[in-house]
Amino acid sequence: MTRGLAAALTAYLAAINLAAFITFGADKRRAKRGVWRVPEKTLFLLALLGGSLGAVCGMCAFRHKTRHWYFKYGLPAILFAHIALILWLILISNQKV
């Protein structure tokens, strides 16, 4: 993987994880006030698009969506899949052709 691609991927992952974390906090704040909420599809989409670490951290930090089994187990499963994908990409990028 080239340095430019690695830097772009790192910046993307940082941004999407920050967005997921902030969105979980905002949704928790909205839930307390009883106003319009962020759809659950959006929260999962942020996690699937690479923000799984931020989503899990947001879920824990704000104690939000922890009673829903599909968040409690689904988000860590997505995070595990992302970690496995990253490790696989690192392994194949280090192999010499």
C-alpha positions as CSV (number, residue, x, y, z in Angstrom):
1,M,0.0,0.0,0.0
2,T,1.4,3.4,-0.9
3,R,2.0,6.1,1.7
4,G,-0.6,8.3,0.1
5,L,-3.3,5.6,0.2
6,A,-2.4,4.7,3.8
7,A,-2.6,8.3,4.9
8,A,-6.0,8.8,3.1
9,L,-7.4,5.6,4.6
10,T,-6.2,6.7,8.1
11,A,-7.8,10.1,7.7
12,Y,-11.0,8.6,6.5
13,L,-11.2,6.1,9.4
14,A,-10.4,8.8,11.9
15,A,-13.2,11.0,10.5
16,I,-15.8,8.3,10.3
17,N,-15.1,7.0,13.8
18,L,-15.3,10.5,15.2
19,A,-18.6,11.0,13.3
20,A,-20.0,7.8,14.8
21,F,-18.9,8.7,18.3
22,I,-20.4,12.2,18.1
23,T,-23.6,10.8,16.5
24,F,-24.1,8.4,19.4
25,G,-23.7,11.2,21.9
26,A,-26.0,13.5,20.0
27,D,-28.7,10.8,19.8
28,K,-28.4,10.1,23.5
29,R,-28.8,13.8,24.2
30,R,-31.9,13.9,21.9
31,A,-33.3,10.9,23.6
32,K,-33.1,12.6,27.0
33,R,-34.9,15.7,25.6
34,G,-37.5,13.7,23.8
35,V,-36.9,15.3,20.4
36,W,-36.2,13.9,16.9
37,R,-33.8,11.0,17.0
38,V,-31.1,9.6,14.7
39,P,-32.5,6.5,12.9
40,E,-30.9,3.2,14.1
41,K,-30.1,2.5,10.4
42,T,-27.9,5.6,10.4
43,L,-26.0,4.5,13.5
44,F,-25.4,1.0,12.0
45,L,-24.4,2.5,8.6
46,L,-21.8,4.7,10.3
47,A,-20.4,1.5,12.0
48,L,-20.5,-0.5,8.7
49,L,-18.7,2.3,6.8
50,G,-15.7,2.0,9.1
51,G,-16.8,3.8,12.2
52,S,-17.3,0.6,14.3
53,L,-14.7,1.6,16.9
54,G,-16.2,5.1,17.4
55,A,-19.7,3.5,17.5
56,V,-18.7,1.0,20.2
57,C,-16.9,3.7,22.2
58,G,-19.9,6.0,21.8
59,M,-22.3,3.3,22.9
60,C,-20.2,2.7,26.1
61,A,-19.3,6.3,26.9
62,F,-22.9,7.6,26.6
63,R,-24.5,4.3,27.7
64,H,-26.7,4.5,24.7
65,K,-28.4,1.6,22.9
66,T,-26.8,-0.9,25.4
67,R,-30.2,-2.6,26.1
68,H,-30.8,-3.5,22.4
69,W,-29.2,-6.9,21.7
70,Y,-28.6,-6.0,18.1
71,F,-26.4,-3.0,19.2
72,K,-24.9,-4.8,22.2
73,Y,-23.7,-7.7,20.0
74,G,-23.9,-6.3,16.5
75,L,-21.5,-3.4,16.9
76,P,-18.7,-5.4,18.5
77,A,-19.2,-8.0,15.7
78,I,-18.7,-5.3,13.1
79,L,-15.6,-4.0,14.9
80,F,-14.2,-7.5,15.0
81,A,-14.8,-7.9,11.3
82,H,-13.1,-4.6,10.6
83,I,-10.1,-5.5,12.8
84,A,-9.8,-8.9,10.9
85,L,-10.0,-7.1,7.6
86,I,-7.3,-4.6,8.6
87,L,-5.0,-7.4,9.8
88,W,-5.6,-9.3,6.5
89,L,-4.8,-6.2,4.5
90,I,-1.6,-5.7,6.5
91,L,-0.6,-9.3,6.0
92,I,-1.2,-9.3,2.2
93,S,0.5,-5.9,1.8
94,N,3.7,-7.3,3.5
95,Q,3.9,-10.3,1.2
96,K,6.4,-10.1,-1.6
97,V,5.2,-11.1,-5.1
